[in-house]
C-alpha cells in the first residue's frame, strides 16, 4: 500500500468514527444545530421579521415561522439578488444553486460557505465510510463524476450554477488526481457531445468508482460498450467496484445496470439536494440512509397526507415513527427557514435515524383520491420486471381522466421496454394487482368501478431520451418524473409511442 493510500485509510477511520458519533447523538446534535441557527438568524432581515429575539425553543419557532416553499420565500431571495446583505443569513451567500421549479420557473437556492462545506463533507463521508469498512482500493485508480457543467454565472456578485457544477469547484485537492472527466469536458453544454468526449477520455482508464444519476450513467455505459465493442463494463473496467448514485430511485434501473456492468458491484445511495445534503448510505450492507443530523440542517417532519393542510402538525426528530411518509422541512445554515424541500421520506430505523426516500410531494396521482405515490409505482415496476424477466429502460405514469372513447378513467403507464413483450395484457394485470396490493384507496376505486384497470402504452426505444432532448433536458440533474397528477408530460410523450 502506498503512503497516500495509508493516509487515506487512516483518514477514513476517523471519518467512520465521527459518523458513528453523529448517529448516536442525533437528538442532542439537532438541539445544538437549532440553537446555532436561531442565534445567527437573529442578525438577519428574516429574523427581525419573524421575531427571532423571542424564539428560545422549538415551540416558539413553529409559532413564529410558518412552513414555506420557494414562492413564499421569493421576496427575500429577490432582495439578495438585488445585492442586499444579511437577508436570510448573515452576509451574502457564497453561491446560488440554480434549479428548475414547476411553478416558480428558475429557482435560486442560497448556499453559504458552511452550506457548501457540508455538501462536500457528506459526499466525502459516503466514500470514506465505505473505505473504512471494506479496505477498498478505489483510490488506486480513477473516479468518474458525471455531473452538470461547472461553468458559473454571476448574479449580484454571487456565483450561480447547478449544484453538481458548483460541487466541481469545491472538490478537495487530494481527490482531484483521481477525478474524471476533465474540467474542459465537463463544461461542454450539449449532453451527447459531452458524453462522447467523456467516453473518449475514460475508455482507456483504470476506473474504480463512478458517481451520477442512474439514467445518465446508463447512457454512458451504453455508449462505452458501443465504442469499445466489449460485451460488458467489467470487461472494460475490471477493477470497477463502486457506484454512488442519487437523484432517483435506483431499483427500477438495477436490472439493466447489472446486465450492462456484467455482474453486481457495490452501490451506495446519497440524498443530496440544492437545499442541503439530507442523508447518505453509511453502510454498504444496509440500504437505508443515515440522516445528516449534525451538518447545519435542522429537520422537521409533517405527515405527508397533511402537508397541504392550512396548519399541518410539525414534528421534531424525536417525535417521528417508523414506516410513515413524512414531508421533509428544513432550516439551514444557508438561510432557509422551515422550508419544504418537496420530498417525502420514511424512517426505517430510529436508532440510529435511518430513512428511505419515498417520493416527491408533487409527484403523485390522486385524480380520484387514490394518492398513488412514487414508491408504489417503483416497487410495482420492479416486481413485474423480475416476474417476467423484463428489461425496462424508463417509465412514467399519469391519469387519463377523460378517455376519448368514453370509457371509465384509468392510469396510463408509459413504459420503454428494451424489447416490447408480446404478453402486455398479462403484464398489465400483474402490474394492476401489485398497485391494488399496496394502495387500498386505489383498490376501492377499482372495485367500485370508478376506475378501470391500468393501461400500458409502450414507448419507442430511446423515446424518453428523445423527449428529454427535445425539451433541452438531456443529461445533468434532469430526471423523468415517475408520476404526475396531470396529462402535460404524458400528452407530450404520445409522440414517442410505438
Secondary structure, DSSP 4 states (H G I P E B T S, - for coil): --HHHHHHHHHHHHHHHHHHHHHHSHHHHHHHHHHHHHHHHTTSHHHHHTTGGG--SHHHHHHHS--B-HHHHHHHHHHHHTT-SSSSSSS--SEEEEEE-SSSSEEEEEE-HHHHHHHHHHHHHHHHHHHHHH---GGGSEEEE-------EEETTEEEE-HHHHHHTT--HHHHTTEES-HHHHT--SHHHHHHHHHHHHTTS-EEEEEE-HHHHHHHHHHHHHHH--SSHHHH-TT--EEEE-SS-SHHHHHHHHHHHTS--EEEEEEEETTEEEEE---TT--SEEE-TTSSEEEEEEEGGGTTSTT---B-GGG--BT-EEEEEEEETTS--SEEEEEEEEEEEETTEEEEEEEETT-EE-TTS--EEHHHHHHHHHHHHHHHT--EEEEEEEEESS-TTS--BEEEEEEEESS--S-HHHHHHHHHHHHHHH-HHHHHHHHTTSBPPPEEEEB-TTHHHHHHHHTT--STT----SEESSSHHHHHHGGGB-
